[in-house]
Amino acid sequence: MTGRLNSAQPYAIGLFRIVVGLLFACHGANSLFGTFGGQTMQAGTWPGWYAAVIELVGGSLVLLGLGTRAAAFISSGA
């Protein structure tokens, strides 16, 4: 049983990374562009607009697997 779970670990971690990246990116896109029927942030407003940009960029990086740890750390504080 443990062998089967250990062999599935990379796939589970990859799926988790993709889901978390999509969640961050969709939330940032919703705040910036009003996708999914949301309200947009005015450009340059503190902290909402900057947080939305960080979520969109950080989520996209996590989704692609580029700088995953740093992008997730920075995005989680936004």
N, C-alpha and C positions, 0 to 999 in steps of 0.2 A: 504494500500500500504506500509506504513512504517513497519507494522508488518511482512509482507513478506520479506522485505529487511533486517530487523533486524534478522530474523530467518536464512537467508542465509549468514550472516556475517562470522561465523566461517569457513564455507566452502570456501568462497572467500579468506579469509586470509590464509587458509591452501594451497589453490591452488597457491596463489601468492608466498608463502614461497617455495613451491616445484619448481616453475618456476625460481625464483631468485637463489635458490641453484643449480639447474641444469646449469644455465648460468655461474655462478662462477666456478663450478666444470669442466664444459666442456672447459672453457677458460683456466683454469689452466692445465688441461690434454693436451690441444692442445699445450701449450707452453712447457710443460715438455717432452711429449712423441711424439709429432708430429702427433697426431690423427687428423683426418679430413683434412689431407694433409698440415698441417702447418709445420713451421720450429721449430726445437727444440732449447732450450737454453742450453748453456754449463753449466755443473754443477758448482755451486759456484760463478757464475758471479753476480756482484752487479749491479743494483737492480733487473734485470730481472728474474733470477732463483729463488731468494727468494720470489719475488712477485708471481711467478707462484705456488710455494709451498703453500703460504698463500692462494691463490685463490682456489687451489684444496682442501686443508684441510678445509678451512673456508666454501667453498661451500658445501662440503660433510656434515659438521656439520649443516649448515642451512637446507639442504635437509632432514636430519634425525630429525631435531628439537631439537638438543642438543646444549645448550649454544647459542641459536639463536641470541640474541641481541649482545652479545660480539663478536661472530664469524662474524656477518654481519658488525659490526662497524670496526673490524680489517681488514676484507676483502675489505671494501669500500675504505680504505686508501692505499691499495696495488697497 
